Amino acid sequence: MRQIRIGSMRVDLVSEIAALAFDKSWLFANVTDEVIAENRSWLDHRYIEPETGRFILSHHSYLVRSPRWTAIVDTCCGNHKRRPRVPAWNDLNQPYLENMQALGVAPEQVDFVMCTHLHVDHVGWNTRLLDGRWVPTFPNARYLMGRAEYRHFEAAHNAAPKSPVNHGSFEDSVLPVVAAGLAELVETDHRLFSDRDAALRFAPAPGHTAGNMQIHLNGGHDHAVMSGDVIHHPIQCAAPWLSNAADVDPAAAVATRLALLQELADTPSYLLTGHFPAPTAGRVVRHGDAYRFRFED
């Protein structure tokens, strides 16, 4: 993804896993061969494997820089973490921090870590392994997490402290941040900055998790939405009714997705999702009664 400018902000993609294929029914339990066939003309081999029909996702973060602050949005899977139930995420050793440093940012320079939600593949680099302990990767940052989201997983952890809540990520990627005093629990409509050229805010995005959020960037006349897991794959633009297997409230997730597509369709606003493969960034366009995604090369 090329760098995007939103007012005085610069947005770059920090890659962890550029392309990872998932079985279509594992990702979307209600997907059909018909809907895949209908969309193969605009979804090429970068998005659907020709031989297997598996859907290809990316795992990445967004680095947002203004003249006054630096933020990272969603932190992927993380290295050295035990995730045996999903082998593709298990015990990774990816050059994520090197990729960030290649963009000119060291972990100590990050001011804010913004979590759209607390699923395992969005919080992993919140912490890293140092001398056998999980410590915050970004030691000078405030980690913004949804209050409802955190309380939901906290209750599950307290009810079964020896169970690997959220594949174990709550224990190794969230609680160490809380213990270090770096976590800030926010409401789903929390506004971080309101500057004319660099406004940054959360917005409610119910359905995928108990307190799911998306992030809006506004600067001058520019606008972008970082949607987290409101939408996982571009085929959901054409078929918003496709429900991710991890959605806690599929009906609400569909309604949230439709509202986002309607809001952005045929506008200059960027949609920056949590999992679209390269080139990742793009815009929503109307296509008959549905939508498609136009990637920005």
Buried (B, 14 or more C-beta within 10 A) or exposed (E): BEEBEBBBBBBBBBBBBBBBBBEBBEBBEEBEEEBBEBBEEBBEEBBBBEEEBBBBBBBBBBBBBBEEBBBBBBBBBBBEBEBEEEEBBBEBEBEBBEBBBEEEBEBEBBBBBBBBBBBBBBBBBBBBBEEEEBBBBBEEBBBBBBBBBBBBBBEBBEEEEEEBBBBBBBBBBBBBBBEBEBBBBBEBEBEBBEBEBBBBBBBBBBBBBBBBBBBBBBBEEBBBBBBBBBBBBBBBBBBBBBBBEBBEBBEBBBBBBEEBBEEBBEEEBBBBBBBBBBEBBBBBBEBEEBBBBBBEE
